[in-house]
Amino acid sequence: MHKRILTALVAGAVVAGCGIGAKAYAAPPTELAVGTTAPNFTLPSQENKDISLSEFKGKWVVLYFYPKDQTQGCTIEAHNFQRDLTKYHALNAVVLGVSLDTVASHKAWCAKDTFNFKMLADPDHKVVDMYGVPLKTFGTMHFANRETFLISPEGKIVKVWPKVDPNVHSTEVLAELTADEKK
């Protein structure tokens, strides 16, 4: 009984911290490198509509992976992307968030926090694995690392952020997008 209580308390701390402090999960394939073609995928959004990467050909795509809906760091990061959404649109860019959470979890979070960019559900971590995003685990719970891929309008990966500070990440991505647009 004490082990279950301790597990629940520690698991709650992991979720509250958005995956911080969890041990590494079995390594997925090697992370995709800059210059490679971004693999296409299809995942359901918070509206339970299938969204494919190929739909955004001709646009910049900010594909960001995050640990858990409605946790502190993840909420800060999502609010910053939402705050800057008009700047992304002005740069011909879309923002797609991906986590292991379900469509129902995304729907509730987007409604509560009024996010209107796409949050994609990957509970079987197919896309997380496809992009080589490491997982963290605690007991039976898994969380994707916080990681972002910037994909060009031609479908190539132009920048990877393997470690992200949710407080400033949207600003970093916008700076990179602005620099790439000037090239």
C-alpha positions in Angstrom: 0.0 0.0 0.0 2.8 2.5 0.9 4.5 1.8 -2.4 1.2 2.7 -4.3 0.9 6.0 -2.4 4.5 6.9 -3.0 4.1 6.0 -6.7 1.0 8.2 -7.0 2.7 11.1 -5.2 5.8 10.9 -7.3 3.8 10.4 -10.5 1.8 13.5 -9.6 5.0 15.5 -9.2 6.2 14.3 -12.6 3.0 15.3 -14.3 3.0 18.7 -12.4 6.5 19.3 -13.5 5.7 18.3 -17.1 8.0 15.3 -17.1 11.0 16.9 -15.3 12.9 14.4 -13.2 11.6 11.3 -14.9 14.1 8.7 -16.1 14.8 8.2 -19.8 12.6 5.7 -21.7 14.0 3.2 -24.2 15.6 5.2 -26.9 13.6 5.8 -30.1 15.4 5.9 -33.5 18.0 8.6 -33.9 16.6 12.1 -34.1 16.1 13.6 -37.5 18.9 15.8 -38.7 18.8 19.3 -40.3 18.5 19.0 -44.0 16.5 15.8 -44.1 12.9 15.5 -45.3 10.4 15.7 -42.5 8.5 12.4 -42.4 4.8 12.8 -43.2 2.3 11.7 -40.6 -1.4 11.9 -39.8 -2.7 12.4 -36.2 -6.0 13.5 -34.8 -6.4 17.1 -33.5 -8.3 18.4 -30.5 -11.4 18.5 -32.9 -10.8 14.7 -33.6 -10.0 15.7 -37.2 -7.1 14.0 -38.9 -4.3 16.4 -39.6 -1.4 15.5 -41.9 1.9 17.3 -42.2 1.5 17.1 -46.0 -1.5 19.6 -45.7 1.0 22.3 -44.9 3.2 22.0 -48.0 4.2 25.6 -49.0 4.1 26.8 -45.3 6.6 26.8 -42.5 5.7 24.3 -39.8 6.6 24.6 -36.2 6.3 21.0 -35.0 6.7 21.1 -31.2 6.6 18.1 -28.9 5.7 18.6 -25.3 5.2 16.3 -22.2 1.7 16.8 -20.8 -1.5 18.8 -21.3 -2.4 21.2 -18.5 0.9 21.2 -16.7 2.9 24.3 -15.8 5.7 24.4 -18.3 3.5 23.0 -21.1 0.9 25.7 -20.5 3.4 28.5 -20.5 4.8 27.2 -23.8 1.4 26.8 -25.4 0.3 30.3 -24.2 3.4 31.8 -25.7 2.7 30.1 -29.1 -0.9 31.3 -28.9 0.2 34.9 -28.0 2.5 34.9 -31.1 0.1 33.1 -33.5 -0.5 36.2 -35.7 3.3 36.7 -36.1 3.6 33.0 -37.2 0.7 33.5 -39.7 2.4 36.7 -41.0 5.5 34.5 -41.7 3.4 31.9 -43.5 3.9 29.4 -40.6 1.6 27.1 -38.7 2.2 25.7 -35.2 1.4 22.1 -34.4 1.8 20.7 -30.9 2.2 17.0 -30.3 2.0 15.0 -27.0 1.1 11.5 -25.9 -2.2 12.9 -24.5 -5.5 11.9 -26.0 -7.9 13.9 -28.2 -10.2 14.3 -25.2 -7.4 15.7 -23.1 -6.4 18.1 -25.9 -10.0 19.2 -26.4 -10.5 20.0 -22.7 -7.2 21.9 -22.5 -7.8 23.9 -25.6 -11.3 24.8 -24.5 -10.1 25.8 -21.0 -7.1 27.9 -22.2 -8.6 29.0 -25.6 -5.8 27.6 -27.8 -6.8 27.8 -31.4 -3.7 26.1 -33.1 -3.7 22.4 -33.6 -2.8 20.0 -30.7 -2.2 16.5 -32.1 -2.8 13.3 -30.1 -0.1 10.7 -30.3 -0.8 8.3 -27.4 0.9 5.4 -29.1 4.0 7.6 -29.7 4.2 6.8 -33.4 5.1 10.3 -34.5 7.2 10.9 -31.4 9.2 7.8 -32.4 9.3 8.7 -36.1 10.9 12.0 -35.2 13.3 10.4 -32.7 12.0 12.5 -29.8 13.1 10.8 -26.5 10.6 9.7 -24.0 10.7 9.9 -20.3 9.0 7.4 -18.1 7.8 7.0 -14.6 6.3 3.6 -13.7 3.9 3.0 -16.6 3.5 6.7 -17.6 5.4 8.0 -20.6 6.1 11.6 -21.6 7.6 13.1 -24.7 10.6 15.3 -24.2 10.1 19.0 -25.0 11.6 19.3 -28.5 10.8 21.3 -31.6 11.4 20.9 -35.3 11.2 23.8 -37.8 10.1 22.5 -41.2 10.6 24.6 -44.4 7.8 25.1 -46.9 9.6 22.5 -49.0 9.3 19.9 -46.2 12.9 19.9 -45.0 14.0 20.2 -41.4 15.9 23.4 -41.0 16.3 23.6 -37.3 15.9 21.3 -34.3 15.7 22.5 -30.7 16.5 19.4 -28.6 16.1 21.2 -25.3 13.5 23.9 -24.9 12.9 26.6 -22.3 9.1 27.0 -22.4 9.4 30.6 -21.2 11.3 31.9 -24.3 10.9 29.2 -26.9 8.3 30.9 -29.1 10.5 34.0 -29.3 13.5 31.7 -30.3 11.4 30.1 -33.0 10.2 33.4 -34.4 13.8 34.7 -34.5 14.8 31.7 -36.5 11.9 32.0 -38.8 12.6 35.6 -39.4 16.3 34.8 -40.2 15.3 32.0 -42.5 12.8 34.2 -44.4 15.6 36.7 -45.1 17.9 34.1 -46.7 
